[in-house]
Amino acid sequence: MSVKRVVLAEYFTTDDLTLLFVVRADFDEPKVVEITTPLAEIREFVTANFGVAKGSGRVRDLNSDEWQARFGPFVEPILPWADEGDILWLVPHDMLHYLPLHALKVEEHYLAERNPVCYTPSASVMKYCHAKRKPQRGSGALVLGDSRGDLPFSRIEAQRIAGRLKCHPALGAAASKHLVTDALTDEAQRQALDVLHFACHGTFDPVQALKSGIVLAGENGDGTLTAEEIFGLQMQAELVTLSACESGVNERRPGDELIGLTRALIYAGTPSVLVSLWAVDDLSTGLLMDKFYAGWRDGLGKAEALQAAQGWLRGLARDEVVAEVVAARDAARPLAQTGGEEADQAHRLWLRLDARREALQEDYRPDTHPFDQVYHWAPFVLVGDWR
């Protein structure tokens, strides 16, 4: 993996404008740019279009022209000091934390096409992440999926990711809170884990952010692993992926202290966290995640692997997506015919996949790209160490 130049772009919002500070290792002092967008306007747009913790429906209907016109000025000033291919380290402020700044265009291309991008809640957090950085050993992984039995594509995602990481996935009832806490409280197991991947539901509590969590299987239906509980755990994994709904959304606090799953995982000892900003589509997410891990395991840095996966997903033609769905559907058929609880689950999966195939094929144009909208390709952000 080649060492790339890193460009830090940190934002600070005030009532009347936003200050953008751009820093590079060879700068004597930061470059400062004023962006004259009032804070009230930013907050209004975020609430109306990204819904803050209100779900994904509004992101699906995002007006791309308005999005670009309003927020393009927040990333365009970075270009004079960042060459194509440089790592962009973005530190948002206030409501900018809710925006996929990497999904804005510069010079007719998305920022994420031009540069690998990572985020942190504050500049000081990156120092903590770097201190926790460890060599990519590839010795162990824990992959959990579809803990409620209602995310068939996430089940497939977990199986594929586990295959890439050479482990057995914990699916359905086996994807339990008890399994995770046992692995993280046993020193030997904890040291052996390099990757924790959750292809499960996530919850966000806007009133008590520490109650936000990952929905796992558990006794009496109570299997949520909360941010509050994560703060009390020790993690030595190189990467934790929350392939779940709104896993990256945090509650803003005075002084821009974000309390939520992302910060909890970082302070528990994880240098890199991959999270979503809004409720995601489990089919496009599964494809993105499989491509991300393929790139990372082939030697790309995490930010570069995410960049490559996002570009690949954006460019997938309809017929290629249909082929992916048909292959997964056909793989479920033999199990669906064996009888028993697993067969019932496989049959439901087969039906869901076949319905998705029909929906995709309703568009007769094979050259369409079903996942080229911001909603599909841009929800995931890498928080912390980019390597």
C-alpha positions in Angstrom: 0.0 0.0 0.0 1.5 3.3 -1.1 1.7 6.2 1.3 -0.5 9.1 0.1 -0.6 12.7 1.0 -3.3 13.6 3.5 -5.3 16.9 3.3 -7.3 17.9 6.4 -10.4 20.1 5.8 -12.1 21.1 9.0 -15.3 23.2 9.3 -16.5 25.5 11.9 -20.1 26.9 11.6 -21.3 30.2 13.0 -24.7 31.8 12.7 -23.7 33.8 9.6 -21.0 31.7 7.9 -18.8 28.6 7.9 -15.1 28.8 8.2 -13.2 26.1 6.3 -9.6 25.4 7.5 -7.4 23.4 5.1 -4.2 21.9 6.5 -1.3 20.0 4.9 1.9 18.7 6.3 3.9 21.2 4.2 1.8 24.3 5.2 3.2 26.8 7.6 -0.3 27.7 8.7 -3.9 26.6 7.7 -5.6 28.1 4.6 -8.9 29.7 5.7 -12.0 30.1 3.5 -15.3 31.8 4.4 -18.4 30.1 3.1 -21.4 32.5 3.4 -24.2 30.1 4.1 -26.1 30.9 7.3 -26.3 28.1 9.9 -30.1 28.3 9.9 -30.1 27.5 6.2 -27.9 24.5 6.7 -30.1 23.2 9.5 -33.3 23.7 7.4 -31.9 21.8 4.5 -30.6 18.9 6.6 -33.9 18.5 8.4 -35.9 18.7 5.2 -33.8 16.4 3.0 -31.8 14.1 5.3 -34.4 13.9 8.0 -31.8 13.7 10.8 -33.1 10.4 12.4 -36.4 10.3 10.5 -35.5 7.6 8.0 -34.4 7.4 4.4 -37.4 8.4 2.4 -36.3 12.0 2.0 -32.8 11.1 0.8 -34.3 9.0 -2.0 -36.0 12.1 -3.3 -33.0 14.4 -2.9 -33.0 17.2 -5.5 -29.5 16.8 -6.9 -29.3 20.2 -8.4 -30.4 21.9 -5.2 -28.0 19.7 -3.1 -25.1 20.7 -5.4 -26.0 24.4 -5.5 -26.3 24.8 -1.8 -23.4 22.6 -0.6 -20.9 22.5 -3.5 -19.3 25.7 -2.1 -18.4 23.6 1.0 -16.0 21.3 -0.9 -15.0 23.3 -4.0 -12.5 25.5 -2.1 -10.5 22.4 -1.1 -9.4 21.6 -4.6 -6.5 24.1 -5.0 -4.7 22.4 -2.1 -5.7 18.7 -2.8 -4.5 16.8 -5.8 -6.6 14.0 -7.3 -5.9 10.9 -5.3 -4.9 12.6 -2.0 -6.6 11.4 1.1 -9.2 13.9 2.2 -9.8 13.9 5.9 -13.0 15.9 6.6 -14.0 17.2 10.0 -17.6 18.5 9.8 -19.2 20.7 12.5 -22.8 21.1 13.8 -25.4 19.8 11.2 -22.7 19.2 8.6 -22.1 15.9 10.4 -25.4 14.6 8.8 -24.3 15.3 5.2 -22.4 13.1 2.8 -20.0 15.8 1.7 -18.2 13.2 -0.4 -21.3 13.0 -2.6 -20.9 16.6 -3.8 -19.4 17.2 -7.3 -16.2 19.1 -8.1 -15.2 19.6 -11.7 -18.2 17.5 -12.8 -17.2 14.5 -10.7 -18.2 13.4 -7.2 -15.6 14.3 -4.6 -15.5 10.6 -3.8 -14.5 9.8 -7.4 -11.6 12.3 -7.2 -10.3 11.5 -3.7 -10.5 8.8 -1.0 -12.4 10.3 1.9 -12.5 9.7 5.7 -14.2 11.6 8.5 -13.7 12.2 12.2 -16.0 14.0 14.7 -13.1 16.3 15.6 -9.5 16.6 14.6 -8.3 15.4 18.0 -10.1 12.1 17.5 -7.8 11.1 14.6 -4.8 11.2 17.0 -6.6 8.7 19.2 -7.4 6.5 16.1 -3.8 6.5 15.0 -2.6 5.5 18.5 -4.9 2.5 18.2 -3.8 1.6 14.7 -2.4 -1.9 14.3 -1.0 -4.0 11.4 -3.7 -5.7 9.3 -3.1 -9.2 10.5 -6.2 -10.9 9.0 -6.3 -13.5 11.7 -9.9 -13.4 12.8 -13.3 -11.9 12.2 -16.8 -12.0 13.7 -19.6 -11.4 11.2 -23.2 -11.2 12.3 -26.2 -10.8 10.1 -30.0 -10.6 10.0 -30.5 -10.9 13.7 -34.2 -10.4 13.5 -34.8 -12.6 10.5 -36.2 -9.8 8.4 -33.2 -8.7 6.3 -32.7 -11.4 3.7 -30.1 -9.4 1.7 -28.2 -8.7 4.8 -28.1 -12.4 5.5 -26.5 -12.9 2.1 -24.1 -10.0 2.8 -23.0 -11.6 6.0 -22.4 -14.9 4.3 -20.3 -13.3 1.5 -18.3 -11.2 3.9 -17.6 -14.2 6.2 -16.4 -16.0 3.1 -13.9 -13.2 2.3 -12.8 -13.1 5.9 -12.6 -16.9 6.2 -14.9 -17.3 9.1 -18.4 -18.6 9.7 -21.2 -16.0 10.0 -23.6 -15.9 12.9 -27.1 -15.5 11.4 -30.6 -15.0 12.8 -30.9 -16.1 16.4 -27.1 -17.0 16.4 -26.3 -13.3 15.9 -26.7 -12.6 19.5 -25.6 -9.9 21.9 -24.2 -12.6 24.2 -21.9 -13.8 21.4 -20.5 -10.3 20.9 -20.0 -9.5 24.6 -18.4 -12.9 25.3 -15.9 -12.3 22.4 -15.0 -8.9 23.7 -14.7 -9.7 27.4 -12.5 -12.8 26.7 -8.9 -11.5 26.2 -7.8 -14.3 23.9 -10.9 -13.9 21.6 -10.6 -10.1 21.7 -7.0 -10.1 20.6 -7.8 -12.6 17.8 -10.5 -10.3 16.3 -9.4 -7.9 13.6 -12.8 -7.3 12.1 -16.3 -7.0 13.6 -19.0 -6.8 10.9 -22.7 -6.2 11.8 -25.2 -6.7 9.0 -28.1 -6.0 11.3 -30.6 -3.3 12.2 -29.3 -0.2 14.1 -31.3 2.1 16.2 -30.9 5.8 16.9 -32.4 7.5 20.0 -32.5 11.3 19.5 -33.3 11.9 23.2 -30.8 9.5 24.8 -28.1 9.0 22.3 -26.3 6.5 24.5 -29.3 4.2 24.1 -28.7 4.1 20.4 -27.4 0.6 19.4 -27.0 -2.4 17.3 -30.1 -4.7 17.3 -28.9 -8.3 17.9 -30.7 -11.4 19.0 -31.2 -11.8 22.7 -33.4 -13.3 25.4 -36.9 -11.9 25.6 -36.2 -9.9 22.5 -33.8 -7.6 24.3 -30.6 -7.9 22.3 -29.6 -4.3 21.6 -26.0 -3.6 22.2 -26.1 0.1 23.1 -23.5 2.8 22.8 -23.5 3.1 26.6 -22.5 -0.6 26.8 -19.9 -0.3 24.1 -18.2 2.5 26.1 -17.6 -0.1 28.8 -16.0 -2.7 26.4 -12.5 -3.1 25.1 -12.0 -3.5 21.4 -8.8 -4.4 19.5 -10.3 -4.9 16.1 -8.8 -3.0 13.2 -12.2 -2.3 11.7 -15.8 -2.3 12.9 -18.5 -2.1 10.2 -22.0 -1.2 11.1 -23.9 -2.2 8.0 -27.1 -1.0 9.6 -29.7 1.8 9.6 -28.5 5.2 10.7 -25.6 3.7 12.5 -23.4 6.8 12.1 -26.0 9.4 13.3 -25.0 10.9 16.6 -26.5 13.5 18.9 -24.9 16.9 18.7 -23.8 18.2 22.1 -22.4 21.6 23.1 -18.8 21.9 21.9 -19.6 19.5 19.1 -19.1 16.4 21.3 -20.9 13.6 19.5 -22.3 10.9 21.6 -23.3 7.7 19.8 -22.2 4.5 18.3 -19.3 5.9 16.3 -17.6 7.6 19.1 -18.3 4.8 21.5 -16.6 2.3 19.2 -13.6 4.6 18.7 -13.1 5.1 22.4 -13.5 1.4 23.0 -10.3 1.0 21.0 -11.3 0.7 17.3 -9.2 2.9 15.0 -11.7 2.7 12.0 -15.5 2.5 11.9 -17.6 2.1 8.8 -21.1 3.5 9.4 -24.2 4.7 7.6 -25.7 8.2 7.8 -29.3 7.1 7.0 -31.5 3.9 6.7 -30.0 1.9 3.9 -31.2 -0.5 1.2 -30.0 -3.9 2.1 -29.4 -5.1 -1.5 -27.2 -2.2 -2.6 -25.5 -2.2 0.8 -24.7 -5.9 0.5 -23.1 -5.4 -2.9 -21.1 -2.4 -1.7 -19.8 -4.2 1.4 -18.7 -7.2 -0.6 -16.7 -5.0 -2.9 -15.2 -3.0 -0.1 -13.8 -6.0 1.7 -12.5 -7.4 -1.6 -10.5 -4.2 -2.2 -9.3 -4.0 1.4 -8.1 -7.6 1.4 -6.4 -7.0 -1.9 -4.2 -4.3 -0.3 -6.1 -1.1 -0.7 -6.4 1.3 2.3 -9.8 1.4 3.9 -10.6 4.8 2.4 -9.4 3.7 -1.0 -11.4 0.5 -0.8 -14.6 2.4 0.0 -13.9 4.8 -2.8 -13.5 1.9 -5.3 -16.6 0.1 -4.0 -18.8 3.3 -4.2 -17.6 3.9 -7.8 -18.3 0.2 -8.8 -21.8 0.3 -7.2 -22.6 3.6 -8.9 -21.7 2.1 -12.3 -23.5 -1.2 -12.0 -25.9 -1.6 -15.0 -29.4 -3.0 -14.4 -28.6 -6.4 -16.0 -25.6 -6.8 -13.7 -27.7 -6.1 -10.6 -30.4 -8.6 -11.9 -27.7 -11.2 -12.4 -26.5 -10.7 -8.8 -30.1 -11.1 -7.5 -30.8 -14.2 -9.6 -27.6 -15.9 -8.5 -28.5 -15.2 -4.8 -32.1 -16.4 -5.5 -31.0 -19.6 -7.1 -28.5 -20.3 -4.3 -31.5 -20.1 -1.8 -33.6 -22.6 -3.7 -32.0 -25.9 -2.6 -32.3 -25.0 1.1 -35.9 -23.9 0.6 -36.8 -27.4 -0.4 -35.2 -29.3 2.6 -37.9 -28.7 5.2 -37.7 -27.2 8.7 -37.2 -23.6 10.1 -34.1 -22.9 7.9 -36.1 -24.0 4.8 -38.9 -21.5 5.7 -36.3 -18.8 6.0 -34.7 -19.7 2.7 -38.2 -19.8 1.0 -38.9 -16.3 2.3 -35.5 -15.2 1.0 -36.2 -16.8 -2.4 -39.6 -14.9 -2.6 -38.0 -11.6 -1.7 -35.2 -12.0 -4.2 -37.6 -13.0 -6.9 -39.8 -10.0 -6.2 -36.7 -7.7 -6.4 -35.7 -9.3 -9.7 -39.2 -8.6 -11.1 -39.0 -5.0 -9.9 -35.6 -4.5 -11.5 -36.7 -6.0 -14.8 -39.7 -3.8 -15.1 -37.3 -1.2 -16.5 -36.7 -2.5 -20.0 -33.5 -0.5 -20.5 -30.5 -2.7 -19.7 -28.2 0.3 -19.6 -29.8 1.9 -16.6 -27.9 2.1 -13.3 -30.2 1.3 -10.4 -27.8 2.4 -7.7 -26.4 5.6 -9.1 -28.4 7.8 -6.7 -26.8 9.3 -3.6 -29.2 7.3 -1.5 -27.7 4.0 -2.6 -24.0 4.6 -3.0 -23.2 7.4 -0.6 -24.6 6.5 2.9 -21.5 4.9 4.3 -18.7 6.9 5.7 -15.3 5.8 7.0 -14.7 7.4 10.4 -11.1 7.3 11.8 -8.0 5.8 10.4 -8.0 5.6 6.6 -5.2 3.0 6.2 
